[in-house]
Structures are given as C-alpha cells and as structure tokens.
Amino acid sequence: MADDFFDDQDPFFLASDRLDAGESPRSVYLWAKASRAKVRNKVAREQWDEVLRYIAEEYPDANLR
C-alpha cells in the first residue's frame, strides 16, 4: 500500500529506507553522493545535500569521506 505522506522518490525517504534495511551509513552516504551527482535540478541537489548532512550528523563515526 502506498503511503500518501511520503514520496517514494524523495531522497530522504530513499536513504532512510536503506539505513532502516541495515545498509551501512558509509554505503548509503556514498550512494547518496553518487545520486546527487546525477541530478541537474537545483532543488533535487539541495534535497540530496540535506540527506548527506543528515547521515554525516547522525553517524559521525562512520568514516564517510
């Protein structure tokens, strides 16, 4: 069943879903960084920037860089 509150293509939703599934924060961060590089839309890039900041803040010991 689709959740009307979340957009299935929302970067934050996609990243949260991967983290909730047990994927490592570093792996999700690298995936998000690559996904951000693929988009040209300014708003979409800013959404991916938010995701990257969130992961960096929530998992400071994950060796993200």
Summary of the structure (lengths in Angstrom):
residues: 65
radius of gyration: 11.8
end to end distance: 36.5
largest distance: 36.5
contacts: 155
relative contact order: 0.19
helix: 63%
strand: 0%
